[in-house]
Amino acid sequence: MLKHIVMWKFAPEAEGKTREENLDYVIGELKKLPAQIPQIRSMQIGKDVLGSEMSYDCGLIVEFDSLDDMRIYKDHPLHAAVSQYVKKVRTDRATVDFYD
């Protein structure tokens, strides 16, 4: 199983929305993807609950059967649309991909 893990820090305000509004929007859009992209085996996403200085605002874990399946997800128009929006509202991103 390939795990794709991403964390984001969001801008206090971007695209006319607050950090919280953008977090809620992005999480809502990402939660729709498993029903629309069959290569996704599982998805977990949520907001940070600690709020420490080292914390990111949001974390995502997506599981795929293979690297090819992850590439299909990455290139899928629905994922690309969310990704483009996130680029406009985030200040930082960290990611790691590994086989479990």
SVG drawing of the C-alpha trace seen along z (x, -y; Angstrom):
<svg xmlns="http://www.w3.org/2000/svg" viewBox="-19 -39 28 41">
<polyline fill="none" stroke="black" stroke-width="0.4" points="0.0,0.0 1.4,-3.4 0.7,-6.2 0.6,-9.8 0.8,-12.2 0.5,-16.0 0.4,-18.8 -0.4,-22.5 -0.2,-25.8 -2.9,-28.1 -2.7,-31.9 -4.7,-33.9 -6.8,-35.3 -6.7,-34.3 -9.2,-34.3 -11.5,-36.5 -11.9,-33.9 -10.5,-33.4 -8.1,-30.5 -11.0,-28.6 -13.2,-29.1 -10.5,-27.9 -9.7,-24.9 -13.4,-23.9 -13.7,-24.4 -10.5,-22.4 -11.4,-19.6 -14.9,-19.4 -13.7,-19.2 -11.0,-16.6 -13.6,-14.4 -15.6,-14.2 -12.7,-12.6 -12.8,-9.0 -16.3,-8.6 -15.1,-10.1 -11.6,-8.6 -11.6,-4.8 -7.8,-4.6 -8.2,-6.0 -8.2,-3.1 -8.7,-5.3 -8.5,-8.9 -8.2,-10.7 -8.1,-14.4 -8.4,-16.8 -7.5,-20.0 -4.8,-20.3 -6.1,-20.2 -3.0,-21.3 -2.1,-24.6 1.6,-24.5 4.2,-26.6 5.4,-23.5 1.9,-22.4 0.5,-22.5 -3.1,-23.5 -4.3,-20.4 -3.1,-16.9 -4.1,-14.4 -3.4,-10.7 -4.4,-8.9 -3.7,-5.3 -3.2,-3.8 -2.4,-0.3 0.5,-1.6 2.5,-4.6 0.7,-4.5 -2.6,-4.8 -1.3,-7.8 -0.3,-9.4 -3.8,-8.9 -5.2,-10.6 -2.6,-13.5 -3.5,-14.1 -7.3,-13.7 -9.1,-16.9 -11.1,-17.0 -7.9,-16.6 -6.1,-19.1 -8.9,-21.7 -8.5,-21.3 -4.8,-21.4 -4.8,-24.6 -7.0,-26.2 -4.8,-25.1 -1.8,-26.6 -3.5,-30.0 -4.4,-29.7 -1.5,-27.9 1.8,-29.4 3.6,-26.1 3.4,-22.4 5.1,-19.2 4.7,-15.8 6.0,-12.3 5.1,-9.2 6.1,-5.7 5.1,-2.0 3.8,-0.5"/>
</svg>
